[in-house]
Amino acid sequence: MNTPGPPGTPAILIMVKAPRPGLVKTRLHPLLSPLRCAVLQAELIRHTVELATAHTPRAYLAYDPGEGEHASSTAVPAGVRLLLQRGGHLGERLAAAVTDAFADGAGPLLVVGTDAPTLTGSHLTAAFTALESHDVALGPALDGGYYLIGLRAPHTSLFALGPEVWSTDRVLTATRALARDGGLSTGTLRPLRDLDTPADAAALLIDPVLPPRIAALLRPEEASCP
């Protein structure tokens, strides 16, 4: 079925982790230092927020209250609405943030993280277009997750995956199953690579779409020394 969403403002919700050394991008530590990973995370947040605000009338940034609002405030331009992440595991936090955004008048809503640095405006446009004829839009990540989920209405049941499923290669398949079981139609976008490991960094560095500022931060630190 195609469930009509409530009348609202097209919006993008960005789920973020604060750029704190030792707590973000830890799987890149064989390549980059904890401090460099934190700088990279800050740039990923800045890039994603800039992209979102350029392609939608409204953007939200959901942060972990335990990290403090100040942790991501440097990347947030005026007009971006801040939300507190609520809940335990990722599924609970996603469901809460989506509920909050729709309650604030958003809709349709795209939900993204900051791990797909080759996400572009064309992907966002394609997702909003898919939601004109589908209940859900999914952007598959090459690791078996998704870099984007779009919703015409707050179908929070799509985040009801067990904690043991999140951050595995079963996320996309399990989410599609939840949509199918709920009678929701799904449109699929082009796949993208998430940035999690040194292998991902190597593959992204040869992708011409990778933003130069992110590319510079992905190169081994000794390679950037004079």
PyRosetta script that sets phi, psi and omega in degrees:
from pyrosetta import init, pose_from_sequence

init()
pose = pose_from_sequence("MNTPGPPGTPAILIMVKAPRPGLVKTRLHPLLSPLRCAVLQAELIRHTVELATAHTPRAYLAYDPGEGEHASSTAVPAGVRLLLQRGGHLGERLAAAVTDAFADGAGPLLVVGTDAPTLTGSHLTAAFTALESHDVALGPALDGGYYLIGLRAPHTSLFALGPEVWSTDRVLTATRALARDGGLSTGTLRPLRDLDTPADAAALLIDPVLPPRIAALLRPEEASCP")
pose.set_psi(1, 158.9)
pose.set_omega(1, 173.5)
pose.set_phi(2, -110.2)
pose.set_psi(2, 103.4)
pose.set_omega(2, -176.8)
pose.set_phi(3, -83.9)
pose.set_psi(3, 118.6)
pose.set_omega(3, 179.0)
pose.set_phi(4, -66.6)
pose.set_psi(4, 133.9)
pose.set_omega(4, 177.3)
pose.set_phi(5, -82.6)
pose.set_psi(5, 163.4)
pose.set_omega(5, 177.1)
pose.set_phi(6, -67.4)
pose.set_psi(6, 147.8)
pose.set_omega(6, 177.9)
pose.set_phi(7, -61.1)
pose.set_psi(7, 131.6)
pose.set_omega(7, -177.4)
pose.set_phi(8, -162.8)
pose.set_psi(8, -163.4)
pose.set_omega(8, -179.0)
pose.set_phi(9, -106.7)
pose.set_psi(9, 125.0)
pose.set_omega(9, 175.9)
pose.set_phi(10, -54.1)
pose.set_psi(10, 133.5)
pose.set_omega(10, -172.8)
pose.set_phi(11, -147.9)
pose.set_psi(11, 161.4)
pose.set_omega(11, 175.2)
pose.set_phi(12, -124.9)
pose.set_psi(12, 131.3)
pose.set_omega(12, 178.2)
pose.set_phi(13, -109.6)
pose.set_psi(13, 123.7)
pose.set_omega(13, -179.4)
pose.set_phi(14, -109.0)
pose.set_psi(14, 121.8)
pose.set_omega(14, 176.4)
pose.set_phi(15, -92.3)
pose.set_psi(15, 126.3)
pose.set_omega(15, -174.2)
pose.set_phi(16, -128.9)
pose.set_psi(16, 154.8)
pose.set_omega(16, 165.9)
pose.set_phi(17, -110.9)
pose.set_psi(17, 136.4)
pose.set_omega(17, -179.6)
pose.set_phi(18, -64.4)
pose.set_psi(18, 144.9)
pose.set_omega(18, -177.9)
pose.set_phi(19, -77.6)
pose.set_psi(19, 76.6)
pose.set_omega(19, -178.0)
pose.set_phi(20, -110.5)
pose.set_psi(20, 124.0)
pose.set_omega(20, -178.2)
pose.set_phi(21, -54.2)
pose.set_psi(21, 133.7)
pose.set_omega(21, 178.5)
pose.set_phi(22, 87.5)
pose.set_psi(22, -8.9)
pose.set_omega(22, -178.3)
pose.set_phi(23, -119.6)
pose.set_psi(23, -7.4)
pose.set_omega(23, 179.6)
pose.set_phi(24, -129.5)
pose.set_psi(24, 147.7)
pose.set_omega(24, 176.8)
pose.set_phi(25, 52.5)
pose.set_psi(25, 38.5)
pose.set_omega(25, -175.5)
pose.set_phi(26, -66.7)
pose.set_psi(26, -24.1)
pose.set_omega(26, 179.4)
pose.set_phi(27, -74.3)
pose.set_psi(27, -9.2)
pose.set_omega(27, 175.4)
pose.set_phi(28, -92.4)
pose.set_psi(28, -1.7)
pose.set_omega(28, -176.4)
pose.set_phi(29, -57.2)
pose.set_psi(29, -31.0)
pose.set_omega(29, 174.4)
pose.set_phi(30, -61.3)
pose.set_psi(30, -22.9)
pose.set_omega(30, -179.1)
pose.set_phi(31, -100.8)
pose.set_psi(31, -42.0)
pose.set_omega(31, -174.2)
pose.set_phi(32, -125.9)
pose.set_psi(32, 150.4)
pose.set_omega(32, 177.2)
pose.set_phi(33, -71.1)
pose.set_psi(33, 161.5)
pose.set_omega(33, 176.2)
pose.set_phi(34, -55.4)
pose.set_psi(34, -39.7)
pose.set_omega(34, 178.9)
pose.set_phi(35, -65.6)
pose.set_psi(35, -43.6)
pose.set_omega(35, 179.2)
pose.set_phi(36, -63.5)
pose.set_psi(36, -36.9)
pose.set_omega(36, 177.5)
pose.set_phi(37, -63.5)
pose.set_psi(37, -37.8)
pose.set_omega(37, 178.1)
pose.set_phi(38, -66.8)
pose.set_psi(38, -40.8)
pose.set_omega(38, 176.8)
pose.set_phi(39, -63.1)
pose.set_psi(39, -41.3)
pose.set_omega(39, 177.0)
pose.set_phi(40, -60.8)
pose.set_psi(40, -45.0)
pose.set_omega(40, 179.4)
pose.set_phi(41, -60.5)
pose.set_psi(41, -41.4)
pose.set_omega(41, 177.9)
pose.set_phi(42, -61.3)
pose.set_psi(42, -40.0)
pose.set_omega(42, 178.9)
pose.set_phi(43, -69.3)
pose.set_psi(43, -37.5)
pose.set_omega(43, 176.9)
pose.set_phi(44, -62.8)
pose.set_psi(44, -40.4)
pose.set_omega(44, 176.9)
pose.set_phi(45, -63.5)
pose.set_psi(45, -48.5)
pose.set_omega(45, -178.9)
pose.set_phi(46, -58.0)
pose.set_psi(46, -46.1)
pose.set_omega(46, -178.7)
pose.set_phi(47, -62.3)
pose.set_psi(47, -44.9)
pose.set_omega(47, -176.8)
pose.set_phi(48, -68.1)
pose.set_psi(48, -40.8)
pose.set_omega(48, 177.7)
pose.set_phi(49, -64.2)
pose.set_psi(49, -42.7)
pose.set_omega(49, 179.1)
pose.set_phi(50, -61.6)
pose.set_psi(50, -42.7)
pose.set_omega(50, 179.3)
pose.set_phi(51, -63.4)
pose.set_psi(51, -45.6)
pose.set_omega(51, -177.6)
pose.set_phi(52, -64.2)
pose.set_psi(52, -45.3)
pose.set_omega(52, -176.6)
pose.set_phi(53, -69.1)
pose.set_psi(53, -22.3)
pose.set_omega(53, 178.6)
pose.set_phi(54, -81.3)
pose.set_psi(54, -14.8)
pose.set_omega(54, -171.6)
pose.set_phi(55, -126.3)
pose.set_psi(55, 11.5)
pose.set_omega(55, 176.7)
pose.set_phi(56, -153.7)
pose.set_psi(56, 152.2)
pose.set_omega(56, 179.5)
pose.set_phi(57, -68.2)
pose.set_psi(57, -21.0)
pose.set_omega(57, -175.8)
pose.set_phi(58, -143.9)
pose.set_psi(58, 139.3)
pose.set_omega(58, 177.5)
pose.set_phi(59, -133.3)
pose.set_psi(59, 143.2)
pose.set_omega(59, 176.1)
pose.set_phi(60, -119.2)
pose.set_psi(60, 146.9)
pose.set_omega(60, 173.4)
pose.set_phi(61, -126.2)
pose.set_psi(61, 116.3)
pose.set_omega(61, -177.4)
pose.set_phi(62, -102.1)
pose.set_psi(62, 122.0)
pose.set_omega(62, -176.7)
pose.set_phi(63, -122.0)
pose.set_psi(63, 159.2)
pose.set_omega(63, 179.5)
pose.set_phi(64, -77.4)
pose.set_psi(64, 122.0)
pose.set_omega(64, -177.9)
pose.set_phi(65, -61.9)
pose.set_psi(65, -24.3)
pose.set_omega(65, 178.5)
pose.set_phi(66, -69.3)
pose.set_psi(66, -18.4)
pose.set_omega(66, 180.0)
pose.set_phi(67, -90.6)
pose.set_psi(67, -15.6)
pose.set_omega(67, 179.3)
pose.set_phi(68, 87.5)
pose.set_psi(68, 136.5)
pose.set_omega(68, -179.5)
pose.set_phi(69, -59.0)
pose.set_psi(69, -32.6)
pose.set_omega(69, -177.8)
pose.set_phi(70, -64.4)
pose.set_psi(70, -21.0)
pose.set_omega(70, -175.1)
pose.set_phi(71, -62.5)
pose.set_psi(71, -30.1)
pose.set_omega(71, -180.0)
pose.set_phi(72, -119.3)
pose.set_psi(72, 4.2)
pose.set_omega(72, -174.7)
pose.set_phi(73, -64.8)
pose.set_psi(73, -27.6)
pose.set_omega(73, -178.7)
pose.set_phi(74, -67.2)
pose.set_psi(74, -20.2)
pose.set_omega(74, -178.1)
pose.set_phi(75, -98.3)
pose.set_psi(75, 2.8)
pose.set_omega(75, -171.3)
pose.set_phi(76, -108.4)
pose.set_psi(76, 110.2)
pose.set_omega(76, 176.8)
pose.set_phi(77, -74.1)
pose.set_psi(77, 164.8)
pose.set_omega(77, 178.3)
pose.set_phi(78, -58.6)
pose.set_psi(78, 139.3)
pose.set_omega(78, 177.9)
pose.set_phi(79, 100.8)
pose.set_psi(79, -20.8)
pose.set_omega(79, 176.2)
pose.set_phi(80, -76.2)
pose.set_psi(80, 130.6)
pose.set_omega(80, -176.5)
pose.set_phi(81, -90.5)
pose.set_psi(81, 130.8)
pose.set_omega(81, -178.7)
pose.set_phi(82, -94.5)
pose.set_psi(82, 138.4)
pose.set_omega(82, 176.5)
pose.set_phi(83, -126.1)
pose.set_psi(83, 143.9)
pose.set_omega(83, 172.7)
pose.set_phi(84, -83.4)
pose.set_psi(84, 129.9)
pose.set_omega(84, 171.2)
pose.set_phi(85, -71.4)
pose.set_psi(85, 136.0)
pose.set_omega(85, 179.5)
pose.set_phi(86, -128.3)
pose.set_psi(86, 142.6)
pose.set_omega(86, 177.9)
pose.set_phi(87, 116.3)
pose.set_psi(87, 175.9)
pose.set_omega(87, -178.0)
pose.set_phi(88, -89.6)
pose.set_psi(88, -85.9)
pose.set_omega(88, -177.3)
pose.set_phi(89, -79.4)
pose.set_psi(89, 174.1)
pose.set_omega(89, -173.0)
pose.set_phi(90, -57.5)
pose.set_psi(90, -40.6)
pose.set_omega(90, -178.9)
pose.set_phi(91, -59.9)
pose.set_psi(91, -41.8)
pose.set_omega(91, 178.7)
pose.set_phi(92, -66.2)
pose.set_psi(92, -39.2)
pose.set_omega(92, -179.5)
pose.set_phi(93, -68.7)
pose.set_psi(93, -38.5)
pose.set_omega(93, 177.0)
pose.set_phi(94, -63.9)
pose.set_psi(94, -46.4)
pose.set_omega(94, -179.0)
pose.set_phi(95, -60.1)
pose.set_psi(95, -42.7)
pose.set_omega(95, -179.4)
pose.set_phi(96, -66.2)
pose.set_psi(96, -43.7)
pose.set_omega(96, -178.5)
pose.set_phi(97, -66.6)
pose.set_psi(97, -40.1)
pose.set_omega(97, 177.7)
pose.set_phi(98, -63.9)
pose.set_psi(98, -43.7)
pose.set_omega(98, 177.3)
pose.set_phi(99, -58.6)
pose.set_psi(99, -44.8)
pose.set_omega(99, -179.7)
pose.set_phi(100, -63.5)
pose.set_psi(100, -41.9)
pose.set_omega(100, -178.3)
pose.set_phi(101, -66.3)
pose.set_psi(101, -45.0)
pose.set_omega(101, 178.2)
pose.set_phi(102, -64.8)
pose.set_psi(102, -37.9)
pose.set_omega(102, 178.1)
pose.set_phi(103, -64.1)
pose.set_psi(103, -24.9)
pose.set_omega(103, 179.4)
pose.set_phi(104, -85.8)
pose.set_psi(104, 1.4)
pose.set_omega(104, 177.1)
pose.set_phi(105, 101.0)
pose.set_psi(105, 8.9)
pose.set_omega(105, 177.7)
pose.set_phi(106, -77.2)
pose.set_psi(106, 156.8)
pose.set_omega(106, 174.1)
pose.set_phi(107, 144.2)
pose.set_psi(107, 128.6)
pose.set_omega(107, -1.9)
pose.set_phi(108, -66.3)
pose.set_psi(108, 160.7)
pose.set_omega(108, -173.5)
pose.set_phi(109, -128.0)
pose.set_psi(109, 131.5)
pose.set_omega(109, 171.1)
pose.set_phi(110, -104.2)
pose.set_psi(110, 134.7)
pose.set_omega(110, 178.2)
pose.set_phi(111, -114.7)
pose.set_psi(111, 126.0)
pose.set_omega(111, -179.9)
pose.set_phi(112, -134.8)
pose.set_psi(112, 162.2)
pose.set_omega(112, 169.5)
pose.set_phi(113, -105.4)
pose.set_psi(113, -154.0)
pose.set_omega(113, 179.5)
pose.set_phi(114, -121.7)
pose.set_psi(114, 14.9)
pose.set_omega(114, -173.1)
pose.set_phi(115, -93.0)
pose.set_psi(115, -0.7)
pose.set_omega(115, -178.1)
pose.set_phi(116, -114.7)
pose.set_psi(116, 84.8)
pose.set_omega(116, -172.7)
pose.set_phi(117, -70.3)
pose.set_psi(117, -11.7)
pose.set_omega(117, 176.4)
pose.set_phi(118, -98.2)
pose.set_psi(118, 12.2)
pose.set_omega(118, 170.3)
pose.set_phi(119, -62.6)
pose.set_psi(119, 134.2)
pose.set_omega(119, -178.2)
pose.set_phi(120, -129.2)
pose.set_psi(120, 173.3)
pose.set_omega(120, 177.0)
pose.set_phi(121, -60.7)
pose.set_psi(121, -30.3)
pose.set_omega(121, 179.7)
pose.set_phi(122, -65.8)
pose.set_psi(122, -34.1)
pose.set_omega(122, 176.1)
pose.set_phi(123, -66.1)
pose.set_psi(123, -41.9)
pose.set_omega(123, -179.9)
pose.set_phi(124, -64.8)
pose.set_psi(124, -43.1)
pose.set_omega(124, 178.1)
pose.set_phi(125, -61.9)
pose.set_psi(125, -43.2)
pose.set_omega(125, 179.6)
pose.set_phi(126, -62.6)
pose.set_psi(126, -36.9)
pose.set_omega(126, 179.5)
pose.set_phi(127, -66.9)
pose.set_psi(127, -45.7)
pose.set_omega(127, 178.5)
pose.set_phi(128, -63.1)
pose.set_psi(128, -37.5)
pose.set_omega(128, 178.0)
pose.set_phi(129, -64.9)
pose.set_psi(129, -41.7)
pose.set_omega(129, 178.7)
pose.set_phi(130, -60.6)
pose.set_psi(130, -34.2)
pose.set_omega(130, -178.1)
pose.set_phi(131, -74.7)
pose.set_psi(131, -8.2)
pose.set_omega(131, 174.7)
pose.set_phi(132, -71.7)
pose.set_psi(132, -23.1)
pose.set_omega(132, -177.9)
pose.set_phi(133, -129.1)
pose.set_psi(133, 1.3)
pose.set_omega(133, 178.9)
pose.set_phi(134, -133.0)
pose.set_psi(134, 156.6)
pose.set_omega(134, 176.8)
pose.set_phi(135, -75.1)
pose.set_psi(135, -32.5)
pose.set_omega(135, -172.2)
pose.set_phi(136, -135.7)
pose.set_psi(136, 142.8)
pose.set_omega(136, 170.7)
pose.set_phi(137, -120.5)
pose.set_psi(137, 133.5)
pose.set_omega(137, -179.8)
pose.set_phi(138, -124.7)
pose.set_psi(138, 131.4)
pose.set_omega(138, 173.6)
pose.set_phi(139, -105.1)
pose.set_psi(139, 103.4)
pose.set_omega(139, -176.4)
pose.set_phi(140, -67.2)
pose.set_psi(140, 137.1)
pose.set_omega(140, 170.1)
pose.set_phi(141, -95.2)
pose.set_psi(141, 151.2)
pose.set_omega(141, -176.3)
pose.set_phi(142, -66.4)
pose.set_psi(142, -16.5)
pose.set_omega(142, -178.8)
pose.set_phi(143, -90.6)
pose.set_psi(143, 6.7)
pose.set_omega(143, 177.9)
pose.set_phi(144, 97.5)
pose.set_psi(144, -1.5)
pose.set_omega(144, 174.6)
pose.set_phi(145, -99.2)
pose.set_psi(145, -153.3)
pose.set_omega(145, 173.0)
pose.set_phi(146, -140.5)
pose.set_psi(146, 146.4)
pose.set_omega(146, 179.5)
pose.set_phi(147, -95.0)
pose.set_psi(147, -11.8)
pose.set_omega(147, -178.5)
pose.set_phi(148, -153.4)
pose.set_psi(148, 139.3)
pose.set_omega(148, 167.1)
pose.set_phi(149, -132.2)
pose.set_psi(149, 128.1)
pose.set_omega(149, 179.7)
pose.set_phi(150, -110.6)
pose.set_psi(150, 143.5)
pose.set_omega(150, -175.3)
pose.set_phi(151, -135.3)
pose.set_psi(151, 134.3)
pose.set_omega(151, 173.1)
pose.set_phi(152, -81.8)
pose.set_psi(152, -25.0)
pose.set_omega(152, -179.6)
pose.set_phi(153, -144.8)
pose.set_psi(153, 164.1)
pose.set_omega(153, -175.5)
pose.set_phi(154, -76.0)
pose.set_psi(154, 73.2)
pose.set_omega(154, 179.5)
pose.set_phi(155, -81.1)
pose.set_psi(155, 73.6)
pose.set_omega(155, -174.8)
pose.set_phi(156, -71.1)
pose.set_psi(156, -12.1)
pose.set_omega(156, 176.2)
pose.set_phi(157, -62.5)
pose.set_psi(157, -20.2)
pose.set_omega(157, -179.9)
pose.set_phi(158, -69.2)
pose.set_psi(158, -13.4)
pose.set_omega(158, 179.9)
pose.set_phi(159, -101.9)
pose.set_psi(159, 8.5)
pose.set_omega(159, -176.4)
pose.set_phi(160, -84.7)
pose.set_psi(160, 54.5)
pose.set_omega(160, 173.9)
pose.set_phi(161, -97.4)
pose.set_psi(161, 147.7)
pose.set_omega(161, 178.5)
pose.set_phi(162, -65.8)
pose.set_psi(162, 152.7)
pose.set_omega(162, 179.5)
pose.set_phi(163, -55.4)
pose.set_psi(163, -28.6)
pose.set_omega(163, -178.6)
pose.set_phi(164, -74.6)
pose.set_psi(164, -12.1)
pose.set_omega(164, -179.0)
pose.set_phi(165, -91.5)
pose.set_psi(165, -37.2)
pose.set_omega(165, -179.2)
pose.set_phi(166, -59.3)
pose.set_psi(166, 143.1)
pose.set_omega(166, -179.0)
pose.set_phi(167, 68.5)
pose.set_psi(167, 24.4)
pose.set_omega(167, 173.0)
pose.set_phi(168, -120.4)
pose.set_psi(168, 175.2)
pose.set_omega(168, 179.3)
pose.set_phi(169, -80.8)
pose.set_psi(169, 10.5)
pose.set_omega(169, -180.0)
pose.set_phi(170, -101.6)
pose.set_psi(170, -3.0)
pose.set_omega(170, -172.4)
pose.set_phi(171, -61.7)
pose.set_psi(171, -48.5)
pose.set_omega(171, -176.9)
pose.set_phi(172, -63.6)
pose.set_psi(172, -47.8)
pose.set_omega(172, -179.3)
pose.set_phi(173, -61.7)
pose.set_psi(173, -42.6)
pose.set_omega(173, -179.3)
pose.set_phi(174, -66.7)
pose.set_psi(174, -37.2)
pose.set_omega(174, 179.0)
pose.set_phi(175, -67.5)
pose.set_psi(175, -40.9)
pose.set_omega(175, 176.7)
pose.set_phi(176, -61.7)
pose.set_psi(176, -38.1)
pose.set_omega(176, 178.3)
pose.set_phi(177, -64.6)
pose.set_psi(177, -40.4)
pose.set_omega(177, 178.1)
pose.set_phi(178, -64.1)
pose.set_psi(178, -40.3)
pose.set_omega(178, 178.1)
pose.set_phi(179, -64.0)
pose.set_psi(179, -45.4)
pose.set_omega(179, 179.5)
pose.set_phi(180, -61.7)
pose.set_psi(180, -45.4)
pose.set_omega(180, -179.8)
pose.set_phi(181, -64.5)
pose.set_psi(181, -27.8)
pose.set_omega(181, 179.1)
pose.set_phi(182, -88.8)
pose.set_psi(182, 3.1)
pose.set_omega(182, 179.8)
pose.set_phi(183, 72.2)
pose.set_psi(183, 25.2)
pose.set_omega(183, -177.8)
pose.set_phi(184, -98.4)
pose.set_psi(184, 134.2)
pose.set_omega(184, 176.5)
pose.set_phi(185, -82.0)
pose.set_psi(185, 145.9)
pose.set_omega(185, -174.1)
pose.set_phi(186, -128.6)
pose.set_psi(186, 130.7)
pose.set_omega(186, 171.2)
pose.set_phi(187, -104.4)
pose.set_psi(187, 144.1)
pose.set_omega(187, -174.3)
pose.set_phi(188, -116.6)
pose.set_psi(188, 133.9)
pose.set_omega(188, 178.6)
pose.set_phi(189, -94.0)
pose.set_psi(189, 178.6)
pose.set_omega(189, 175.5)
pose.set_phi(190, -68.7)
pose.set_psi(190, 142.7)
pose.set_omega(190, 178.7)
pose.set_phi(191, -71.9)
pose.set_psi(191, 152.5)
pose.set_omega(191, 175.6)
pose.set_phi(192, -135.0)
pose.set_psi(192, 163.1)
pose.set_omega(192, 177.4)
pose.set_phi(193, -95.8)
pose.set_psi(193, 129.8)
pose.set_omega(193, 170.4)
pose.set_phi(194, -77.4)
pose.set_psi(194, 156.8)
pose.set_omega(194, 177.4)
pose.set_phi(195, -104.2)
pose.set_psi(195, 99.5)
pose.set_omega(195, -178.1)
pose.set_phi(196, -128.1)
pose.set_psi(196, -34.8)
pose.set_omega(196, -170.3)
pose.set_phi(197, -127.6)
pose.set_psi(197, 166.0)
pose.set_omega(197, 174.2)
pose.set_phi(198, -57.1)
pose.set_psi(198, -33.9)
pose.set_omega(198, 177.2)
pose.set_phi(199, -64.8)
pose.set_psi(199, -39.2)
pose.set_omega(199, 175.7)
pose.set_phi(200, -63.0)
pose.set_psi(200, -42.6)
pose.set_omega(200, 179.8)
pose.set_phi(201, -59.8)
pose.set_psi(201, -43.5)
pose.set_omega(201, -179.7)
pose.set_phi(202, -62.9)
pose.set_psi(202, -42.1)
pose.set_omega(202, 180.0)
pose.set_phi(203, -68.0)
pose.set_psi(203, -39.8)
pose.set_omega(203, -178.7)
pose.set_phi(204, -70.1)
pose.set_psi(204, -31.3)
pose.set_omega(204, -178.3)
pose.set_phi(205, -64.7)
pose.set_psi(205, -20.2)
pose.set_omega(205, 177.3)
pose.set_phi(206, -100.5)
pose.set_psi(206, 7.1)
pose.set_omega(206, 177.6)
pose.set_phi(207, -91.4)
pose.set_psi(207, 118.8)
pose.set_omega(207, -176.8)
pose.set_phi(208, -65.0)
pose.set_psi(208, -14.7)
pose.set_omega(208, -179.4)
pose.set_phi(209, -81.0)
pose.set_psi(209, -17.9)
pose.set_omega(209, -177.8)
pose.set_phi(210, -61.0)
pose.set_psi(210, 125.7)
pose.set_omega(210, 179.8)
pose.set_phi(211, -59.8)
pose.set_psi(211, 138.3)
pose.set_omega(211, -176.3)
pose.set_phi(212, -56.9)
pose.set_psi(212, -37.6)
pose.set_omega(212, -178.3)
pose.set_phi(213, -66.9)
pose.set_psi(213, -34.2)
pose.set_omega(213, 176.6)
pose.set_phi(214, -74.7)
pose.set_psi(214, -40.1)
pose.set_omega(214, 177.9)
pose.set_phi(215, -57.8)
pose.set_psi(215, -42.0)
pose.set_omega(215, -179.3)
pose.set_phi(216, -62.2)
pose.set_psi(216, -35.5)
pose.set_omega(216, -178.9)
pose.set_phi(217, -78.4)
pose.set_psi(217, -18.4)
pose.set_omega(217, -179.0)
pose.set_phi(218, -85.3)
pose.set_psi(218, -16.9)
pose.set_omega(218, -179.8)
pose.set_phi(219, -73.1)
pose.set_psi(219, 143.6)
pose.set_omega(219, -180.0)
pose.set_phi(220, -51.2)
pose.set_psi(220, 138.6)
pose.set_omega(220, -173.3)
pose.set_phi(221, -60.0)
pose.set_psi(221, -34.8)
pose.set_omega(221, 179.9)
pose.set_phi(222, -67.9)
pose.set_psi(222, -25.4)
pose.set_omega(222, -180.0)
pose.set_phi(223, -72.4)
pose.set_psi(223, -22.8)
pose.set_omega(223, -179.3)
pose.set_phi(224, -93.6)
pose.set_psi(224, -1.1)
pose.set_omega(224, 179.1)
pose.set_phi(225, -81.0)
pose.set_psi(225, 145.3)
pose.set_omega(225, -179.3)
pose.set_phi(226, -68.7)
pose.dump_pdb("model.pdb")
